[in-house]
Amino acid sequence: MSQVLHSPPPAPDPVPVSAALPDDAAALAARYGLTVSGARPSLPAYVRQLWARRHFITAFATAKLTAQYSQAKLGQVWQVATPLLNAAVYYFIFGELMGTSRGVPDYIPFLVTGVFVWTFTQSSIMAGTRAISGSLGLVRALHFPRAALPVSYALQQLQQLLFSMAALFVILLCVGVPVRMSWLLVVPALALQFVFNAGVAMIMARMGARTPDIAQLMPFVLRTWMYVSGVMWSIDRVLTAHQDMPHFVLVALECNPAAVYIDLMRFALIDTFHASQLPHHVWPLAVGWALLAGVGGFIYFWKAEETYGRG
């Protein structure tokens, strides 16, 4: 039997490298519907994602509030007892020893309102500072808009304040402050303060995610801010008694956002706190601070969305 030898088929012409590769990675990803993992969405899309997770934000805030005192024997009683004890200490030191209560009618509700409202701002900012750096496991494990974390912490502090407000109303009634229609102003005042707190919490969350040491510095910054916010003393009386102070100091004290929200709450709740003691244009100031911090803080946080949780 004869054996026929076949010559191997000719090799195909080499394909140019440029033809063998896709046009670019973006075109290949678009062809198969692929997206960059963890990429920052557009701002409108980010807002929609955050709104879609509103139930998660509410549930997360409630769970954190419930677990906060779960190991204490008195449990949730500490939600009211903690700010009341702080107010008692401030009353003894500032009201009695330092005499800041002189010339301030209804000083006890004046002080308690200031302490409660300030604690809302202070706790929201402190919790926001650790929102990302303290939740890295959650951030790295699940895909969700990271702004949900600082917003949920601010919402947790709002829920904490609402518990404390029940004790504040009892104190007001016990010292003879009557129920008035102005108490309804508490709702818009707290809403504006919540927007402000959430915005600052988002700013601090981004800064804290990049530099965790900021969380160690913030207690000193917040303590200084508290002392100039009229929590324990009347800004109106100080401004009246010290007209010789530099003008920028007077303006800074009047426009201090923490003091603005504290004064609004005092005006709403205490009948001896009159409109003349409020800063000029107080409601526009409150709205302006809320929009500046809320919108500005949200955009500032969103711009770094894709960097959170990465080493």
PLY file of the C-alpha trace (Angstrom):
ply
format ascii 1.0
element vertex 311
property float x
property float y
property float z
element edge 310
property int vertex1
property int vertex2
end_header
0.00 0.00 0.00
1.37 3.24 -1.01
1.60 5.99 1.50
0.55 9.46 0.44
2.22 12.28 2.19
0.21 15.48 2.54
2.01 18.70 2.99
0.80 20.79 5.94
-1.65 23.56 5.10
-0.11 26.96 4.65
-0.01 29.14 7.77
-2.58 31.96 7.80
-1.39 35.47 7.36
-0.56 37.12 10.72
-3.34 39.26 12.10
-2.31 42.79 12.98
-2.14 43.42 16.68
-4.43 46.41 16.39
-7.13 44.23 14.79
-6.78 41.45 17.37
-7.46 43.71 20.31
-10.76 45.49 21.00
-10.93 49.16 20.26
-10.64 49.94 23.96
-11.68 48.59 27.33
-14.63 50.96 27.54
-16.09 49.67 24.27
-15.66 46.05 25.38
-17.32 46.78 28.73
-20.19 48.57 27.02
-20.66 45.64 24.63
-21.18 43.20 27.51
-22.92 45.58 29.93
-20.03 45.74 32.39
-19.47 48.65 34.76
-16.60 49.66 37.01
-17.04 48.17 40.47
-17.59 50.88 43.09
-17.60 53.70 40.56
-19.18 56.96 41.64
-22.63 57.39 40.10
-23.92 60.70 38.87
-25.34 63.02 41.51
-29.02 62.49 40.51
-28.49 58.72 40.44
-26.79 58.88 43.84
-29.76 60.76 45.31
-32.13 58.12 43.90
-30.02 55.31 45.36
-30.01 56.99 48.75
-33.77 57.52 48.68
-34.29 53.87 47.69
-32.48 52.86 50.88
-34.43 55.15 53.20
-35.89 52.14 55.03
-32.40 50.79 55.65
-31.30 54.20 57.01
-34.24 54.33 59.41
-33.84 50.73 60.56
-30.07 51.12 60.99
-30.51 54.29 63.09
-33.15 52.65 65.30
-31.04 49.54 65.78
-27.97 51.58 66.76
-30.04 53.60 69.23
-31.52 50.47 70.80
-28.13 48.79 71.10
-26.44 51.88 72.54
-27.50 51.15 76.14
-28.29 47.45 75.80
-25.55 46.46 78.24
-26.64 48.93 80.95
-29.05 47.82 83.67
-31.19 50.92 83.27
-31.26 50.41 79.52
-32.97 53.13 77.52
-33.47 55.27 80.64
-29.97 56.59 79.96
-31.24 58.25 76.78
-32.95 60.79 79.02
-30.73 60.55 82.12
-27.45 61.38 80.32
-28.40 64.86 79.02
-30.21 65.61 82.29
-27.11 64.80 84.31
-25.02 66.98 82.00
-27.48 69.83 82.52
-27.30 69.36 86.31
-23.50 69.58 86.26
-23.56 72.69 84.08
-26.18 74.28 86.34
-24.02 73.78 89.42
-20.78 74.98 87.80
-21.99 77.79 85.55
-25.34 78.74 87.04
-24.37 78.72 90.73
-20.59 78.97 90.99
-19.98 81.28 88.04
-23.28 83.14 88.26
-24.33 82.92 84.60
-27.92 82.44 85.75
-28.15 86.03 86.99
-30.47 88.10 84.85
-31.68 85.08 82.83
-35.37 84.30 83.51
-36.31 80.61 83.68
-32.65 79.65 83.75
-33.30 75.93 84.30
-35.36 75.45 81.10
-32.99 77.90 79.38
-30.02 75.69 80.30
-31.70 72.33 79.70
-32.89 73.40 76.24
-29.39 74.55 75.35
-27.80 71.32 76.58
-30.27 69.08 74.74
-30.05 70.95 71.44
-26.25 71.23 71.60
-25.92 67.51 72.41
-27.87 66.76 69.22
-25.32 68.65 67.12
-22.27 67.42 69.03
-23.24 63.74 68.93
-24.21 63.88 65.24
-20.83 65.32 64.27
-18.85 62.92 66.46
-20.76 59.91 65.12
-20.37 61.18 61.56
-16.61 61.51 61.99
-16.39 57.75 62.63
-19.17 56.75 60.22
-16.84 55.35 57.54
-13.68 54.54 59.49
-15.69 52.71 62.16
-17.80 50.71 59.69
-15.17 49.42 57.25
-16.48 45.86 57.44
-19.93 46.98 56.30
-18.53 49.37 53.69
-16.33 46.68 52.13
-18.90 43.89 52.27
-21.99 45.57 50.83
-22.68 47.91 47.94
-24.81 50.90 48.97
-24.50 54.69 48.89
-22.03 55.45 51.66
-23.88 58.65 52.59
-26.45 56.38 54.23
-24.06 55.93 57.15
-23.56 59.55 58.31
-27.22 60.30 57.60
-28.34 57.33 59.69
-26.09 58.42 62.57
-27.61 61.92 62.45
-31.07 60.32 62.42
-30.10 58.23 65.43
-29.21 61.38 67.35
-32.48 62.98 66.32
-34.34 60.01 67.76
-32.25 60.37 70.91
-33.23 64.04 71.14
-36.92 63.24 70.76
-36.71 60.99 73.83
-35.01 63.81 75.72
-37.63 66.31 74.57
-40.25 64.40 76.55
-38.26 65.10 79.72
-37.79 68.73 78.64
-41.54 69.25 78.27
-42.04 67.86 81.79
-39.40 70.27 83.15
-41.06 73.22 81.38
-44.44 72.36 82.89
-42.95 71.82 86.37
-41.32 75.28 86.43
-44.54 76.93 85.30
-43.87 77.50 81.59
-47.28 77.36 79.86
-48.08 75.40 76.72
-48.17 77.79 73.77
-48.77 77.63 70.04
-45.13 78.61 69.58
-44.19 75.09 70.65
-45.09 74.07 67.09
-42.01 75.98 65.90
-39.98 73.11 67.35
-40.77 71.05 64.23
-39.22 73.35 61.57
-36.36 74.28 63.91
-35.44 70.63 64.45
-35.85 69.84 60.75
-33.40 72.59 59.80
-30.97 71.54 62.51
-31.14 67.92 61.35
-30.22 68.95 57.78
-27.34 71.03 59.13
-26.10 68.23 61.40
-26.32 65.62 58.64
-24.38 67.86 56.26
-21.57 68.50 58.75
-21.57 64.78 59.63
-20.99 63.94 55.93
-18.15 66.44 55.72
-16.51 64.96 58.80
-17.16 61.40 57.58
-15.12 62.02 54.44
-12.34 63.72 56.41
-12.39 60.98 59.05
-12.22 58.25 56.41
-9.01 59.76 55.04
-7.48 60.81 58.39
-8.81 58.76 61.34
-6.85 60.92 63.81
-9.43 63.67 63.30
-11.75 61.70 65.59
-9.28 62.27 68.43
-9.16 66.02 67.77
-12.91 66.63 67.42
-13.80 66.52 71.17
-11.55 69.54 71.76
-12.98 71.41 68.76
-16.57 70.66 69.81
-15.94 71.62 73.44
-14.59 75.00 72.32
-17.57 75.43 69.97
-19.95 74.67 72.85
-18.47 77.38 75.07
-19.07 80.07 72.42
-22.58 78.86 71.49
-24.47 80.19 74.50
-25.37 76.81 75.91
-24.83 77.89 79.53
-25.01 81.67 79.14
-27.05 84.29 77.29
-25.38 85.59 74.14
-27.83 88.51 74.07
-26.77 89.69 77.55
-23.07 89.41 76.67
-23.50 91.36 73.44
-25.46 94.06 75.26
-22.87 94.35 78.03
-19.82 94.31 75.75
-20.57 96.65 72.87
-16.87 97.52 72.72
-15.96 94.08 71.38
-14.72 93.95 67.75
-17.57 93.89 65.27
-16.52 90.60 63.69
-16.72 88.92 67.12
-20.28 90.18 67.60
-21.26 88.96 64.13
-19.59 85.57 64.69
-21.44 85.04 67.98
-24.80 86.01 66.45
-24.35 83.94 63.29
-22.91 80.86 65.02
-25.12 78.06 63.61
-25.23 76.10 66.88
-26.35 79.24 68.73
-28.96 80.00 66.04
-30.67 76.62 66.46
-30.43 76.78 70.25
-32.02 80.25 70.32
-34.80 79.14 67.98
-35.67 76.27 70.31
-35.59 78.56 73.34
-37.85 81.06 71.59
-40.28 78.28 70.67
-40.45 76.73 74.16
-39.77 79.41 76.79
-42.26 82.29 77.06
-39.71 84.59 78.76
-37.29 84.23 75.84
-38.45 87.02 73.54
-37.92 87.71 69.85
-35.68 90.66 70.76
-33.11 88.16 72.07
-32.86 86.40 68.73
-30.20 87.29 66.14
-31.31 89.48 63.25
-32.91 87.49 60.39
-32.74 84.32 62.48
-34.94 82.15 60.24
-33.04 83.03 57.04
-29.85 82.29 58.97
-31.18 78.90 60.05
-32.28 78.03 56.51
-29.02 79.28 55.02
-26.85 77.23 57.37
-28.99 74.14 56.71
-28.70 74.52 52.93
-25.00 75.36 53.01
-24.06 72.42 55.23
-26.67 69.98 53.93
-26.21 70.46 50.18
-22.52 71.33 50.36
-21.74 68.44 52.70
-23.66 65.98 50.53
-21.81 66.99 47.35
-18.46 67.01 49.17
-19.10 63.48 50.47
-20.38 62.21 47.10
-17.25 63.33 45.26
-15.17 60.79 47.22
-17.74 57.98 47.03
-15.50 55.54 45.17
-12.62 55.90 47.65
-14.44 54.80 50.82
-13.33 51.46 52.20
-10.26 51.15 50.03
-6.86 50.76 51.60
0 1
1 2
2 3
3 4
4 5
5 6
6 7
7 8
8 9
9 10
10 11
11 12
12 13
13 14
14 15
15 16
16 17
17 18
18 19
19 20
20 21
21 22
22 23
23 24
24 25
25 26
26 27
27 28
28 29
29 30
30 31
31 32
32 33
33 34
34 35
35 36
36 37
37 38
38 39
39 40
40 41
41 42
42 43
43 44
44 45
45 46
46 47
47 48
48 49
49 50
50 51
51 52
52 53
53 54
54 55
55 56
56 57
57 58
58 59
59 60
60 61
61 62
62 63
63 64
64 65
65 66
66 67
67 68
68 69
69 70
70 71
71 72
72 73
73 74
74 75
75 76
76 77
77 78
78 79
79 80
80 81
81 82
82 83
83 84
84 85
85 86
86 87
87 88
88 89
89 90
90 91
91 92
92 93
93 94
94 95
95 96
96 97
97 98
98 99
99 100
100 101
101 102
102 103
103 104
104 105
105 106
106 107
107 108
108 109
109 110
110 111
111 112
112 113
113 114
114 115
115 116
116 117
117 118
118 119
119 120
120 121
121 122
122 123
123 124
124 125
125 126
126 127
127 128
128 129
129 130
130 131
131 132
132 133
133 134
134 135
135 136
136 137
137 138
138 139
139 140
140 141
141 142
142 143
143 144
144 145
145 146
146 147
147 148
148 149
149 150
150 151
151 152
152 153
153 154
154 155
155 156
156 157
157 158
158 159
159 160
160 161
161 162
162 163
163 164
164 165
165 166
166 167
167 168
168 169
169 170
170 171
171 172
172 173
173 174
174 175
175 176
176 177
177 178
178 179
179 180
180 181
181 182
182 183
183 184
184 185
185 186
186 187
187 188
188 189
189 190
190 191
191 192
192 193
193 194
194 195
195 196
196 197
197 198
198 199
199 200
200 201
201 202
202 203
203 204
204 205
205 206
206 207
207 208
208 209
209 210
210 211
211 212
212 213
213 214
214 215
215 216
216 217
217 218
218 219
219 220
220 221
221 222
222 223
223 224
224 225
225 226
226 227
227 228
228 229
229 230
230 231
231 232
232 233
233 234
234 235
235 236
236 237
237 238
238 239
239 240
240 241
241 242
242 243
243 244
244 245
245 246
246 247
247 248
248 249
249 250
250 251
251 252
252 253
253 254
254 255
255 256
256 257
257 258
258 259
259 260
260 261
261 262
262 263
263 264
264 265
265 266
266 267
267 268
268 269
269 270
270 271
271 272
272 273
273 274
274 275
275 276
276 277
277 278
278 279
279 280
280 281
281 282
282 283
283 284
284 285
285 286
286 287
287 288
288 289
289 290
290 291
291 292
292 293
293 294
294 295
295 296
296 297
297 298
298 299
299 300
300 301
301 302
302 303
303 304
304 305
305 306
306 307
307 308
308 309
309 310
